[in-house]
Amino acid sequence: MYTLVINCGSSSLKFQLIHTESEEVMAIGLCERIGIEGSKVTYQRKGEEKSVTEASMPTHKEAVKIMQKLLTDEQSGMIKTLNEVRAVGHRVAHGGEIFTSSALITEETLKAIEECCALAPLHNPASLTGIRACKELMPETPMVAVFDTAFHQTMPEMSYLYGIPYEYYEKYKVRRYGFHGTSHSYVSMRAANYLNRNYEGMKIVVCHLGNGSSISAVQNGKSVDTSMGFTPLEGLLMGTRSGDIDPGAMQFLMMKEDLTIAEMLDVLNRKSGVLGVSGVSSDFRDIMKAAEEGNHRAQTALDSFTYRVVKYIGAYAAAMGGIDAIVFTAGVGENDESMRKKICNQLAFLGIAVNEEANSKRGSEQLISTADSKVAVLVIPTNEELAIARETISIVQ
């Protein structure tokens, strides 16, 4: 049997077909530009090259039907019918305070996800559309919602409350939620397994570093703090997101530039971060190349990013009363050895030392700290789809 994992964005649908027992990825696909001119589908079966085709997809419903056709087609498919799918796991961005863990999808679940749409207006509605389209095609197949925010629901009040009137939390649930939870959960648990340590007795800092970046403090198997907040805009400097910023600076810019709230948020979400500082790109590889060629702003963007990562790790070391392990994951965290080395060198006061040979390897789980390092430092490639598949099967069983 198989598990189907689906991740709906505002104009995209990603999917993976995973063998339930072996956990092998049998097929992977991406429907892009849904509802936009020039929509296309990228599809790849296990052991084969990717294919890219244009396809009309006015809504997510058409994308789901295309996914069905690709998976069951005599030429391209891996299964004969969708009846071979044991369960479907749907990634949902925001579960608010309602969902502290993944949940079997029922009508009550869908209504609760709808209640969280105000907290994630771009993502939750798309997830609901994808879920409903799947349920229409696969009415007898159990489905599970796996929430990006659920892992961080263990944060204590002192971590998640903002310093604003408490009534705003009571009325509107304005608080810190955190994101990338599936990745932080999977990676922190894998780190404990790799080290042959008791997960529930460790203090771990997970650095999910990519175009979207977040850091979490995981103590005794639970998230106790994380860098993203009410939205994914808070926290680190990112590819195009500003990260932490004084709200007063936003008001000042809005007045000077005559910007609306929506326009200001567009600047902070899409035109800031390392793109805004460097003026080069949101891609760290492009920025690194520009820095090597002597571009001062590009170097400043890299230094600013590194500084903030180090600052958050130091803060979480203080919050947990120490660190047993630091784990790097996601695009930058997994692939940029120079960034990892620079971060760890600035944390040498914690007794951290990096094994340069181990740090130079890519594509697999690695312990990159030396034998005498007081803190274990690891690279663990994230696998959110596998984590969603495991959660889904666990709940369905």
C-alpha positions as CSV (number, residue, x, y, z in Angstrom):
1,M,0.0,0.0,0.0
2,Y,0.9,3.6,-0.4
3,T,0.7,7.0,1.4
4,L,0.0,10.1,-0.6
5,V,1.4,13.4,0.8
6,I,-0.1,16.6,-0.5
7,N,1.1,20.2,0.1
8,C,-1.2,22.9,-1.3
9,G,0.1,26.5,-1.6
10,S,-1.8,29.5,-2.8
11,S,-1.0,28.7,-6.4
12,S,0.7,25.3,-6.2
13,L,0.2,21.7,-5.3
14,K,3.1,19.4,-4.4
15,F,2.6,15.7,-4.0
16,Q,4.6,12.6,-3.2
17,L,3.6,8.9,-3.4
18,I,5.4,7.0,-0.7
19,H,5.5,3.3,-0.2
20,T,4.0,2.8,3.3
21,E,6.2,-0.1,4.4
22,S,9.6,0.7,2.8
23,E,9.1,4.5,2.9
24,E,10.5,4.8,-0.6
25,V,9.4,7.7,-2.7
26,M,7.7,6.2,-5.8
27,A,6.7,9.4,-7.5
28,I,6.9,13.2,-6.9
29,G,5.1,16.0,-8.7
30,L,4.5,19.8,-8.6
31,C,1.5,21.6,-10.2
32,E,2.5,25.3,-10.5
33,R,0.8,28.6,-11.3
34,I,-2.7,27.3,-10.5
35,G,-5.2,29.9,-11.6
36,I,-2.5,31.8,-13.4
37,E,-1.6,31.8,-17.1
38,G,1.3,29.5,-18.0
39,S,0.5,26.8,-15.4
40,K,2.6,23.6,-15.7
41,V,3.2,20.2,-14.1
42,T,6.6,18.7,-13.2
43,Y,6.5,14.9,-12.6
44,Q,9.1,12.3,-11.8
45,R,8.8,8.6,-11.2
46,K,11.3,6.7,-9.1
47,G,14.5,6.1,-11.1
48,E,13.4,8.3,-14.1
49,E,14.0,11.8,-15.4
50,K,11.7,14.7,-14.7
51,S,9.0,15.6,-17.2
52,V,7.6,19.1,-17.5
53,T,4.3,19.8,-19.3
54,E,1.9,22.7,-19.7
55,A,-1.6,22.1,-18.3
56,S,-4.7,24.3,-17.7
57,M,-5.4,24.4,-14.0
58,P,-8.0,27.1,-13.2
59,T,-8.4,25.7,-9.6
60,H,-6.8,23.2,-7.3
61,K,-9.5,20.8,-8.2
62,E,-8.0,20.4,-11.7
63,A,-4.6,20.0,-10.2
64,V,-5.8,17.1,-8.1
65,K,-7.3,15.5,-11.1
66,I,-4.0,15.9,-13.0
67,M,-2.2,14.3,-10.0
68,Q,-4.6,11.4,-10.1
69,K,-4.1,10.9,-13.9
70,L,-0.3,11.0,-13.5
71,L,-0.2,8.5,-10.7
72,T,-2.6,6.0,-12.3
73,D,-1.8,6.4,-16.0
74,E,-0.7,3.3,-17.8
75,Q,2.5,5.0,-19.1
76,S,3.5,7.3,-16.2
77,G,1.7,5.9,-13.2
78,M,2.9,3.9,-10.3
79,I,-0.5,2.5,-9.2
80,K,-3.5,1.1,-11.1
81,T,-6.1,3.0,-9.1
82,L,-6.3,5.4,-6.2
83,N,-7.7,2.5,-4.1
84,E,-4.1,1.5,-3.6
85,V,-3.5,4.6,-1.5
86,R,-3.9,3.7,2.2
87,A,-4.2,7.2,3.4
88,V,-3.5,10.9,2.4
89,G,-1.6,13.3,4.5
90,H,-2.2,17.0,3.9
91,R,0.2,19.7,5.1
92,V,-1.8,22.6,6.6
93,A,0.0,25.8,7.5
94,H,-1.9,26.9,10.5
95,G,-3.7,25.1,13.2
96,G,-3.9,28.0,15.7
97,E,-4.4,26.9,19.3
98,I,-7.1,24.4,18.2
99,F,-4.7,21.7,16.9
100,T,-1.8,20.6,19.1
101,S,-1.1,17.6,17.0
102,S,-2.1,16.1,13.6
103,A,-5.7,15.2,13.2
104,L,-7.9,12.8,11.2
105,I,-9.9,14.9,8.7
106,T,-13.6,15.0,9.5
107,E,-16.2,17.7,8.8
108,E,-15.5,19.0,12.3
109,T,-11.8,19.2,11.4
110,L,-12.5,21.1,8.3
111,K,-14.6,23.6,10.2
112,A,-11.8,24.1,12.7
113,I,-9.3,24.7,9.9
114,E,-11.6,27.2,8.4
115,E,-11.6,29.1,11.7
116,C,-7.8,29.4,11.4
117,C,-8.0,30.9,7.9
118,A,-7.7,34.4,9.3
119,L,-4.3,33.5,10.7
120,A,-3.1,32.1,7.4
121,P,-5.2,33.7,4.6
122,L,-3.0,32.6,1.7
123,H,-2.3,29.0,2.8
124,N,-5.2,27.6,4.8
125,P,-7.9,28.2,2.1
126,A,-5.7,26.6,-0.5
127,S,-5.2,23.5,1.8
128,L,-9.0,23.3,2.3
129,T,-9.6,23.4,-1.4
130,G,-7.0,20.6,-1.9
131,I,-8.5,18.5,0.9
132,R,-12.0,18.8,-0.5
133,A,-10.9,18.0,-4.0
134,C,-9.2,14.9,-2.8
135,K,-12.1,13.8,-0.7
136,E,-14.3,14.1,-3.8
137,L,-12.0,11.8,-5.8
138,M,-11.2,9.5,-2.8
139,P,-14.3,9.6,-0.6
140,E,-13.4,6.3,1.2
141,T,-9.7,7.0,1.8
142,P,-8.8,8.3,5.3
143,M,-7.1,11.7,5.3
144,V,-5.0,13.4,8.0
145,A,-4.1,17.1,8.4
146,V,-0.5,17.7,9.6
147,F,0.0,21.3,10.9
148,D,3.1,23.4,10.6
149,T,2.3,25.1,13.9
150,A,1.4,22.0,16.0
151,F,4.9,21.1,17.2
152,H,5.3,24.5,18.7
153,Q,2.1,24.4,20.7
154,T,4.2,23.1,23.7
155,M,5.7,26.5,24.1
156,P,5.0,28.1,27.5
157,E,3.1,31.3,27.9
158,M,6.3,33.3,28.6
159,S,7.5,32.2,25.1
160,Y,4.4,32.7,23.0
161,L,2.7,35.8,24.5
162,Y,3.5,39.3,23.1
163,G,3.9,42.3,25.3
164,I,0.6,43.8,24.2
165,P,-2.8,44.1,26.0
166,Y,-3.8,40.6,27.0
167,E,-7.3,41.2,25.6
168,Y,-5.9,41.0,22.1
169,Y,-4.8,37.5,22.8
170,E,-8.1,36.6,24.4
171,K,-10.2,38.1,21.5
172,Y,-8.1,37.4,18.5
173,K,-5.5,34.8,19.6
174,V,-2.6,37.2,18.7
175,R,0.4,35.3,20.0
176,R,3.6,33.6,18.7
177,Y,2.8,30.3,16.9
178,G,6.0,29.3,15.0
179,F,6.3,27.4,11.8
180,H,8.4,24.7,10.1
181,G,7.1,22.5,12.9
182,T,7.2,19.3,10.9
183,S,10.8,19.9,10.0
184,H,11.9,20.8,13.5
185,S,10.1,17.8,15.0
186,Y,11.6,15.3,12.4
187,V,15.1,16.7,12.6
188,S,15.4,17.0,16.3
189,M,14.2,13.4,16.8
190,R,16.6,12.1,14.1
191,A,19.5,13.9,15.8
192,A,18.7,12.1,19.1
193,N,18.5,8.8,17.3
194,Y,21.8,9.5,15.4
195,L,23.5,10.2,18.7
196,N,21.9,7.2,20.4
197,R,20.6,9.6,23.1
198,N,17.2,9.8,24.9
199,Y,15.2,12.4,22.9
200,E,13.2,13.3,26.0
201,G,16.4,14.1,28.0
202,M,18.1,16.4,25.5
203,K,18.5,20.1,24.8
204,I,18.6,20.6,21.1
205,V,18.7,23.7,18.9
206,V,17.4,23.1,15.4
207,C,18.5,25.6,12.7
208,H,16.2,25.3,9.7
209,L,18.1,27.6,7.3
210,G,16.9,28.3,3.8
211,N,15.0,31.0,1.9
212,G,12.6,30.8,4.8
213,S,14.5,30.3,8.0
214,S,13.6,29.5,11.6
215,I,15.4,28.3,14.8
216,S,13.8,26.3,17.6
217,A,14.7,25.3,21.1
218,V,13.7,21.7,21.7
219,Q,14.0,20.6,25.3
220,N,13.0,17.1,26.5
221,G,11.4,16.4,23.1
222,K,9.2,19.5,23.2
223,S,9.5,22.9,21.5
224,V,9.9,25.6,24.2
225,D,10.7,28.5,21.8
226,T,11.1,29.3,18.2
227,S,12.1,32.3,16.1
228,M,9.0,32.7,13.9
229,G,6.0,34.3,15.5
230,F,2.4,35.2,14.7
231,T,3.4,34.9,11.1
232,P,6.6,33.5,9.4
233,L,7.8,37.1,9.1
234,E,9.3,37.3,12.6
235,G,12.7,36.0,13.5
236,L,15.8,35.6,11.4
237,L,16.8,37.7,8.3
238,M,15.6,35.4,5.4
239,G,15.7,35.3,1.7
240,T,13.1,38.1,1.2
241,R,11.6,38.5,4.7
242,S,12.9,41.1,7.1
243,G,12.8,39.1,10.2
244,D,12.7,41.0,13.5
245,I,12.0,44.8,13.1
246,D,10.9,47.6,15.3
247,P,7.2,48.3,14.5
248,G,8.0,52.0,14.9
249,A,10.4,51.7,11.9
250,M,7.5,50.4,9.8
251,Q,5.3,53.4,10.8
252,F,8.1,55.8,9.9
253,L,8.6,54.2,6.5
254,M,4.9,54.1,5.8
255,M,4.7,57.9,6.5
256,K,7.8,58.7,4.5
257,E,7.0,56.5,1.5
258,D,3.2,56.9,1.7
259,L,2.6,53.2,1.9
260,T,-0.5,51.3,2.9
261,I,-0.3,48.5,5.4
262,A,-0.6,46.0,2.6
263,E,2.3,47.7,0.7
264,M,4.5,47.8,3.8
265,L,3.9,44.1,4.4
266,D,4.7,43.4,0.8
267,V,8.1,45.2,1.3
268,L,8.8,43.2,4.5
269,N,7.8,39.8,3.0
270,R,9.0,40.1,-0.6
271,K,11.6,42.8,-0.9
272,S,13.6,42.6,2.3
273,G,15.9,40.0,4.0
274,V,19.2,39.2,2.3
275,L,17.7,40.4,-1.0
276,G,17.0,43.8,0.4
277,V,20.4,44.2,2.2
278,S,22.5,42.8,-0.6
279,G,20.6,44.2,-3.6
280,V,21.8,41.1,-5.4
281,S,19.4,38.2,-4.9
282,S,17.5,36.1,-2.4
283,D,19.6,33.1,-3.3
284,F,22.4,32.7,-0.9
285,R,24.6,31.1,-3.6
286,D,24.3,34.3,-5.7
287,I,25.1,36.5,-2.7
288,M,28.1,34.4,-1.7
289,K,29.5,34.7,-5.3
290,A,29.0,38.5,-5.2
291,A,30.7,38.7,-1.8
292,E,33.7,36.8,-3.1
293,E,33.9,39.3,-6.0
294,G,34.1,42.2,-3.4
295,N,30.5,43.3,-3.2
296,H,30.3,44.9,0.3
297,R,26.5,44.8,0.6
298,A,26.5,41.1,-0.3
299,Q,29.1,40.4,2.4
300,T,27.0,42.5,4.9
301,A,23.9,40.4,4.1
302,L,25.8,37.2,4.8
303,D,27.3,38.6,8.0
304,S,23.9,39.9,9.2
305,F,22.3,36.5,8.6
306,T,25.1,34.6,10.4
307,Y,25.0,37.1,13.3
308,R,21.3,36.6,13.8
309,V,21.6,32.8,13.7
310,V,24.4,32.9,16.3
311,K,22.3,35.3,18.5
312,Y,19.3,33.1,18.5
313,I,21.4,30.0,19.3
314,G,23.0,31.9,22.2
315,A,19.6,33.0,23.4
316,Y,18.2,29.4,23.4
317,A,21.3,28.1,25.2
318,A,20.5,30.6,27.9
319,A,16.7,29.7,27.8
320,M,17.4,26.0,28.2
321,G,20.4,26.2,30.5
322,G,22.7,24.7,28.0
323,I,22.8,22.8,24.7
324,D,23.5,19.1,24.0
325,A,23.2,19.4,20.2
326,I,22.9,21.9,17.4
327,V,21.4,20.6,14.1
328,F,21.5,22.3,10.7
329,T,18.9,21.5,8.1
330,A,17.1,22.8,5.0
331,G,18.7,24.3,1.8
332,V,21.4,26.5,3.4
333,G,21.8,24.5,6.6
334,E,22.4,21.3,4.7
335,N,24.5,22.6,1.9
336,D,26.5,25.6,2.9
337,E,29.6,24.3,4.8
338,S,31.2,27.7,5.0
339,M,28.1,29.2,6.7
340,R,28.0,26.3,9.2
341,K,31.7,26.7,10.0
342,K,31.4,30.5,10.5
343,I,28.4,30.0,12.8
344,C,30.1,27.3,14.9
345,N,33.4,29.3,15.1
346,Q,31.4,32.2,16.6
347,L,30.0,29.8,19.2
348,A,33.4,28.4,20.2
349,F,32.9,29.9,23.7
350,L,30.3,27.1,24.2
351,G,33.1,24.6,23.6
352,I,32.0,23.9,20.0
353,A,34.6,22.6,17.6
354,V,34.0,21.6,14.0
355,N,35.6,18.6,12.1
356,E,36.3,20.2,8.8
357,E,36.4,17.0,6.8
358,A,33.0,15.9,8.1
359,N,31.6,19.4,7.5
360,S,32.6,19.2,3.8
361,K,30.4,16.2,3.1
362,R,26.9,16.6,1.6
363,G,23.7,14.7,1.1
364,S,23.6,12.6,4.3
365,E,23.3,12.7,8.0
366,Q,26.6,13.8,9.5
367,L,28.2,14.5,12.9
368,I,30.4,17.5,12.0
369,S,31.7,18.3,15.5
370,T,35.1,17.0,16.8
371,A,35.3,14.2,19.3
372,D,36.2,16.7,22.1
373,S,33.5,19.2,21.2
374,K,31.3,19.9,24.2
375,V,28.2,20.3,22.0
376,A,27.4,17.8,19.2
377,V,26.9,19.5,15.9
378,L,25.0,17.7,13.2
379,V,23.7,18.1,9.6
380,I,20.4,16.3,9.2
381,P,18.6,16.6,5.8
382,T,15.0,17.4,6.5
383,N,12.3,15.2,5.1
384,E,8.9,16.8,5.8
385,E,7.0,14.6,3.4
386,L,8.3,11.5,5.1
387,A,7.4,13.0,8.5
388,I,3.9,13.8,7.2
389,A,3.5,10.2,5.9
390,R,4.5,8.7,9.2
391,E,2.2,11.0,11.1
392,T,-0.6,10.1,8.7
393,I,-0.2,6.3,9.0
394,S,0.2,6.5,12.8
395,I,-3.1,8.4,13.1
396,V,-5.0,6.2,10.6
397,Q,-3.8,3.0,12.3
